[in-house]
Amino acid sequence: MTAPLPADQPLTDRLLRSWLRCRRRAWLDRFGVAGERRWNAHRALALSDQLRSFQTLLANRPGHGEAACAAGAPGVVGLRLRGHDPQGRRLEAHPALLERIAGTSRWGDFAYRPVLARQGYRLTREARLVLSLWGRLLAEHQQAPVPHGLVLAGAGRALQQERLALGAGLQHQLDESLQRLSADLAEATAPPLVNDRKKCTLCSWRGPCDREAAAMGHLSEVSGIGGKRREMLLERGVTNLPDLASRNPEQLAEELAVYGEQHREIAAELVAQARVQATGIPQRLGAGPVLPELAQAPGVLLYDIESDPDARDDFLHGFLVLEADGAGGWKEQSWRYQPLLALQEHGEQRLWQRLKRFLDRYPDWPVLHYGETEVIGLVRMAQRQGASEVEVQRLRGRMLDVHARLRSHWRLPVSSYGLKAVAGWLGFTWSQKGVDGARCLLWWRQWRHWHRGGDGRGRASRQQLQRIFLYNRDDSLATWAVVRWLLAQT
């Protein structure tokens, strides 16, 4: 992937943010083909969280731009800052929010500091350096020092506020990062793919990078290989997927033993997985039925949870009801979908009672799910609601993890054993193109906002909820596609 000679464009806060996440991402932001860039919901979720934090911090709507600063508005958005780094490179930034504080600036007896809303549970290097850039350019623009910035997390009564000192050490880190960013952007070709591509799921440039990784047999394409393990393999002379597939498992085990016994033990599995991916032929592991519990079951419940992890909120429990036909098959044309919304204002006890009543309607039906999220969430809820140990064990006994059964009985030619990768390999397609859990969460937050606000967006609100239900239903249908394949293998 090559680009023309870089134009004399400024280094921006957005480029810096991208570069701190992935060097290649910043290069693509500037030189990538615009049509290959895909929108993803994670950015929208971050902006939604930021807005809620800012609304909690400020009593009124912020002012806009230079005029608001001159008027001494308590909060200001939309101000463009320009300047240069010590090497004379042009810099440009658009702080998310400026908050008025005590001090003296060119506008009067007040000054401003930059405000950033962070994601996650800790302040990252990315947040520190972006805030540092904002502070540097703001100090020059307002002709007053900016000794610290403000970092927000959460909203409402849970809003957390942390002052971050923008001292010399942080400024030195910023200068180093800008120097390296500038050097990467001056290259005619994109920086190499990152070691651990499992983190690329959130990137809008995932498509072109995925294609390049597949074409070159990047080791991260092998299921079970992350960044550190790839570095170990490269040190032992294993450079790509075909190379790994050709290795002697016993010899590789001895070579990886220098990094720890756990790496010796995984060597044979990595070689076997690479061979399956190289040939495209799935490999059966052991004999016997994968899901013997389904042989005499009157039906199955396919179960999938949608969650808001930041709020620790499992907001939707979706079930697909599928009956057996009594002749060894399934009534696939007459399945029924049952969504159970978990509204926080109704409380968990009410939700648990609804879940119990629903499950009791199908007492002998196994509950199939993909991954451990559903069994962990349901069992913990039962325990919180005072279920006896007998009830908890009965519940556990009904839950069948399709992902775990698949991994213990089959090795597939896929780079990931996640539901989307496996069901996609089987030919399953989701009804809504490009939708994932993040998009579903965004729809949920929008529905909650419109539903609570009563702002006349009832129809749009209902559409968001129906999209959530459709995505959740499709996840259960995808799980059934995997189950059906497993049952068909003899």
Long-range contacts (C-beta under 8 A, 24 or more apart in sequence): 1-28, 1-32, 1-189, 1-190, 1-208, 1-212, 2-188, 2-189, 2-190, 3-27, 3-30, 3-31, 3-188, 3-189, 3-190, 4-31, 5-188, 6-30, 6-31, 6-185, 6-186, 8-90, 9-90, 10-82, 10-89, 10-90, 10-91, 10-92, 11-85, 11-89, 11-90, 11-91, 11-92, 11-178, 11-181, 11-182, 11-185, 12-91, 12-92, 12-93, 12-94, 13-92, 13-93, 13-94, 13-95, 13-130, 13-133, 13-134, 14-94, 15-181, 15-185, 16-129, 16-130, 16-133, 16-177, 16-178, 16-181, 17-126, 17-130, 19-177, 19-180, 19-181, 19-184, 20-125, 20-126, 20-129, 20-130, 20-177, 21-126, 21-203, 22-194, 22-200, 22-203, 23-184, 23-191, 23-194, 24-190, 24-191, 24-192, 24-193, 24-194, 24-205, 24-209, 25-203, 25-205, 26-181, 26-184, 26-185, 27-184, 27-185, 27-187, 27-190, 27-191, 28-190, 28-205, 28-208, 30-185, 31-190, 32-205, 32-208, 33-208, 36-205, 36-207, 36-208, 37-204, 37-205, 38-204, 38-205, 38-206, 38-207, 38-434, 39-204, 40-202, 40-203, 40-204, 40-436, 40-438, 40-439, 41-436, 41-438, 41-439, 41-441, 41-442, 42-202, 42-438, 43-204, 44-442, 45-438, 45-441, 45-442, 45-445, 46-117, 46-119, 48-442, 48-445, 49-117, 49-119, 49-155, 49-310, 50-96, 50-117, 52-155, 52-156, 53-117, 53-152, 53-153, 53-154, 53-155, 53-159, 54-96, 54-97, 54-115, 54-117, 54-152, 55-155, 56-152, 56-154, 56-155, 56-156, 56-159, 57-97, 57-99, 57-115, 57-152, 57-159, 57-161, 58-99, 62-97, 69-98, 69-107, 69-112, 69-142, 70-107, 72-100, 72-107, 72-108, 72-110, 73-100, 74-99, 74-100, 75-99, 75-100, 76-100, 76-112, 79-141, 81-134, 81-137, 81-138, 81-140, 81-141, 82-137, 82-141, 83-136, 83-137, 83-140, 83-141, 85-175, 85-178, 86-175, 87-179, 89-178, 89-182, 91-133, 91-136, 91-137, 91-178, 93-133, 93-134, 93-137, 95-134, 95-138, 98-138, 99-150, 103-144, 104-144, 105-142, 105-143, 105-144, 106-142, 106-143, 106-144, 107-142, 111-142, 111-144, 111-146, 112-138, 112-142, 112-146, 113-138, 113-146, 113-148, 113-149, 113-150, 114-138, 114-146, 114-149, 114-150, 115-149, 115-150, 115-151, 115-152, 116-149, 116-150, 116-151, 116-152, 117-151, 117-152, 117-153, 118-151, 118-152, 118-153, 123-151, 123-162, 123-164, 125-173, 127-151, 128-164, 128-170, 128-173, 129-170, 129-173, 129-174, 129-177, 131-164, 131-166, 132-166, 132-170, 132-171, 132-173, 132-174, 133-174, 135-166, 136-166, 136-171, 136-174, 193-218, 193-220, 194-227, 195-220, 195-226, 195-227, 195-228, 195-230, 195-231, 196-220, 196-226, 196-227, 196-228, 196-230, 197-221, 198-226, 202-438, 216-240, 217-241, 217-242, 217-243, 219-244, 220-415, 221-277, 221-415, 222-270, 222-273, 222-274, 222-277, 222-415, 223-273, 223-277, 223-414, 223-415, 223-416, 223-417, 224-266, 224-269, 224-270, 224-273, 225-270, 229-263, 229-266, 229-270, 232-256, 232-259, 232-263, 241-274, 241-277, 241-278, 242-274, 242-278, 244-270, 244-271, 244-274, 245-271, 245-274, 245-275, 245-277, 245-278, 247-271, 272-411, 273-411, 276-411, 276-412, 276-413, 277-413, 277-414, 277-415, 279-413, 280-413, 281-413, 282-410, 282-411, 282-412, 282-413, 283-410, 283-411, 284-409, 284-410, 284-489, 285-408, 285-409, 285-410, 285-411, 286-408, 286-409, 290-405, 290-406, 290-409, 290-410, 290-486, 290-487, 290-489, 291-400, 291-402, 291-405, 291-483, 291-486, 291-487, 293-366, 293-400, 294-366, 294-483, 294-487, 297-324, 297-364, 297-365, 297-366, 298-323, 298-324, 298-362, 298-364, 298-365, 299-323, 299-324, 299-362, 299-365, 300-324, 300-330, 300-365, 300-366, 300-367, 300-368, 300-483, 301-359, 301-362, 301-365, 301-366, 301-367, 301-368, 302-367, 302-368, 302-369, 302-476, 302-477, 302-479, 302-480, 302-483, 303-367, 303-368, 303-369, 303-374, 303-378, 303-399, 303-476, 304-369, 304-370, 304-374, 304-472, 304-475, 304-476, 304-479, 305-373, 305-374, 305-377, 306-437, 306-440, 306-441, 306-444, 306-468, 306-471, 306-472, 307-373, 307-377, 307-437, 307-441, 308-441, 308-444, 308-445, 313-342, 313-344, 314-342, 314-377, 315-341, 315-342, 315-343, 315-444, 316-340, 316-341, 316-342, 316-444, 316-468, 316-469, 316-472, 317-342, 317-351, 317-355, 318-469, 318-472, 318-473, 318-475, 318-476, 319-358, 319-476, 320-473, 320-476, 320-477, 320-480, 321-362, 322-480, 332-480, 337-469, 337-473, 337-476, 339-469, 339-472, 339-473, 348-381, 348-384, 348-385, 349-385, 351-381, 352-381, 352-382, 352-385, 355-381, 359-395, 359-398, 365-398, 366-398, 366-399, 366-400, 367-398, 367-399, 367-400, 368-400, 368-402, 368-479, 368-480, 368-483, 369-399, 369-400, 369-401, 369-402, 369-479, 370-401, 370-402, 370-403, 370-419, 370-475, 370-478, 370-479, 370-482, 371-401, 371-403, 371-419, 372-401, 372-403, 372-404, 374-399, 375-399, 375-401, 402-479, 402-482, 402-483, 402-486, 405-486, 406-482, 406-486, 409-486, 410-486, 410-489, 419-475, 419-478, 419-479, 419-482, 420-478, 422-482, 423-478, 423-479, 423-481, 423-482, 426-481, 426-482, 426-485, 427-481, 428-477, 428-478, 428-481, 430-471, 430-474, 430-478, 431-470, 431-471, 431-474, 432-467, 432-470, 432-471, 432-474, 435-467, 435-471, 439-471, 440-467, 440-468, 440-471, 440-472, 443-467, 443-468, 444-468
